[in-house]
């Protein structure tokens, strides 16, 4: 695959494994903000489900999909445009002629994985281990027909760059993505405190198995963009 330098360097997560880790994250954010503003600042948080799939960066020019690239090392990815174009939930043309770079997760549903594995067993082929591996493998096929046959899906969750006014909050980003025609996971939540974040996390520990996609955690982001930049 051709290499694609990312116009916006891709970030990575810091992991938290328990309630204590999350409270330390909250305290750390508030310390950074106090240093930046010279006073105590109370941020809000956006909670989003972390879908177990493959991260892809989509570049649109004047509302038209130009490039789909893997994350790679965060600075350079691989051009997989022909394959992501086969995904029904990836808009080829946006609702507005906007030039924008967005980030999303390509995934396969549990039910589709089951269907694929039933077909493979009938052909005496080894079944796929999990949806994440098959999503990643499908996007990196040289034959885009294979990707199309895998019935992949995508949720977008972040704007890296836009040619118009950048939303002030993460919730505003998600709302704008939906307005433009992107598919966004509907279960995001604005939390006013770390206590609400923890409740959301505990709730989805129980609810996650009921969804038709694999969820391997919750992503917590400072909601206010100004505060994000300061931290």
VENRAWO-V599169 format. One record per residue. RES is the residue in three letters. SS is DSSP state (a for helix, b for strand, c for the rest). OMEGA is omega in whole degrees, -180 to 180 (999 if undefined). NEAR is the number of other ideal C-beta (glycine too) atoms within 8 Angstrom. Layout:
BEGIN
RES/SS/OMEGA/NEAR, RES/SS/OMEGA/NEAR
END
This chain:
BEGIN
UNK/c/176/6, UNK/c/178/5, UNK/b/-179/9, UNK/b/174/11, UNK/b/180/6, UNK/c/176/13, UNK/c/175/7, UNK/c/-178/8, UNK/c/-175/6, UNK/c/-179/13, UNK/c/176/5, UNK/c/-176/5, UNK/c/160/5, UNK/c/-175/5, UNK/c/170/5, UNK/c/-173/9, UNK/c/-177/4, UNK/c/-177/6, UNK/a/180/6, UNK/a/178/6, UNK/a/-179/10, UNK/a/179/14, UNK/a/176/9, UNK/a/175/9, UNK/a/179/12, UNK/a/180/10, UNK/a/-180/8, UNK/a/178/8, UNK/a/-178/12, UNK/a/176/12, UNK/a/178/8, UNK/a/-178/10, UNK/a/178/14, UNK/a/177/11, UNK/a/-177/7, UNK/a/-173/9, UNK/a/-180/8, UNK/c/179/5, UNK/c/179/5, UNK/c/180/6, UNK/c/-179/10, UNK/c/179/5, UNK/c/166/11, UNK/c/-176/10, UNK/b/171/13, UNK/b/177/16, UNK/b/178/12, UNK/b/178/12, UNK/b/177/11, UNK/b/-178/9, UNK/b/-178/12, UNK/c/-179/11, UNK/c/-178/14, UNK/b/179/11, UNK/b/178/11, UNK/b/179/16, UNK/b/-177/17, UNK/b/178/14, UNK/b/178/12, UNK/b/175/14, UNK/b/-177/7, UNK/c/175/7, UNK/c/-177/11, UNK/b/180/9, UNK/b/180/14, UNK/b/-175/7, UNK/b/168/10, UNK/b/-175/14, UNK/b/174/15, UNK/b/180/12, UNK/c/-177/10, UNK/c/-180/13, UNK/c/-179/6, UNK/c/178/9, UNK/c/-179/8, UNK/b/177/8, UNK/b/179/13, UNK/b/-179/11, UNK/b/180/11, UNK/c/-175/13, UNK/a/-177/11, UNK/a/-180/7, UNK/a/-179/14, UNK/a/177/16, UNK/c/180/11, UNK/c/-177/9, UNK/c/-173/12, UNK/c/-177/4, UNK/c/173/7, UNK/c/-179/11, UNK/c/176/10, UNK/c/177/6, UNK/b/-178/7, UNK/c/179/13, UNK/c/176/7, UNK/c/-179/7, UNK/c/-175/5, UNK/c/170/12, UNK/c/-170/8, UNK/b/172/12, UNK/b/-179/13, UNK/b/179/13, UNK/b/-179/13, UNK/b/-179/13, UNK/b/175/11, UNK/b/-176/14, UNK/b/174/17, UNK/c/-179/15, UNK/c/177/11, UNK/a/-178/9, UNK/a/178/7, UNK/a/176/11, UNK/a/179/13, UNK/a/179/8, UNK/a/179/8, UNK/a/-178/12, UNK/a/175/10, UNK/a/179/8, UNK/a/-179/8, UNK/a/180/11, UNK/a/178/9, UNK/a/178/6, UNK/c/-178/6, UNK/c/177/4, UNK/c/179/6, UNK/c/179/4, UNK/c/177/7, UNK/c/-175/11, UNK/c/-177/4, UNK/c/-177/9, UNK/a/-178/16, UNK/a/-179/11, UNK/a/-178/9, UNK/a/177/13, UNK/a/-180/15, UNK/a/-180/10, UNK/a/-179/8, UNK/a/-179/13, UNK/a/-177/15, UNK/c/174/10, UNK/c/177/10, UNK/c/179/2, UNK/c/-176/6, UNK/a/178/10, UNK/a/178/6, UNK/a/177/9, UNK/a/-180/15, UNK/a/-179/7, UNK/a/-176/6, UNK/c/176/12, UNK/c/180/7, UNK/c/179/13, UNK/b/180/13, UNK/b/167/14, UNK/b/173/11, UNK/b/-172/12, UNK/b/-176/12, UNK/b/175/8, UNK/b/179/13, UNK/b/-179/9, UNK/b/179/8, UNK/b/-176/10, UNK/c/178/6, UNK/c/-178/5, UNK/c/179/4, UNK/c/179/7, UNK/c/-178/11, UNK/c/-175/7, UNK/b/176/10, UNK/a/176/12, UNK/a/177/10, UNK/a/176/9, UNK/a/-178/11, UNK/a/178/13, UNK/a/178/9, UNK/a/177/10, UNK/a/179/13, UNK/a/179/9, UNK/a/-178/8, UNK/a/178/12, UNK/c/179/8, UNK/c/176/11, UNK/c/-179/7, UNK/c/177/11, UNK/c/-172/9, UNK/c/-170/4, UNK/c/177/7, UNK/c/-176/12, UNK/b/173/8, UNK/b/-179/9, UNK/b/-177/12, UNK/c/-179/5, UNK/c/178/6, UNK/a/176/11, UNK/a/178/6, UNK/a/176/11, UNK/a/-178/15, UNK/a/176/10, UNK/a/178/8, UNK/a/-179/12, UNK/a/-179/11, UNK/a/178/8, UNK/a/-176/8, UNK/a/170/12, UNK/a/-180/7, UNK/a/-174/6, UNK/a/-172/8, UNK/a/-177/9, UNK/a/-178/4, UNK/a/-179/4, UNK/c/-177/7, UNK/c/174/5, UNK/c/-179/13, UNK/c/179/11, UNK/b/-178/11, UNK/b/175/6, UNK/b/178/5, UNK/b/176/11, UNK/b/-179/10, UNK/b/-179/10, UNK/b/170/9, UNK/b/-172/12, UNK/c/-177/12, UNK/b/-178/10, UNK/a/178/10, UNK/a/-180/7, UNK/a/175/13, UNK/a/-178/10, UNK/a/-178/6, UNK/a/-179/9, UNK/c/999/9
END
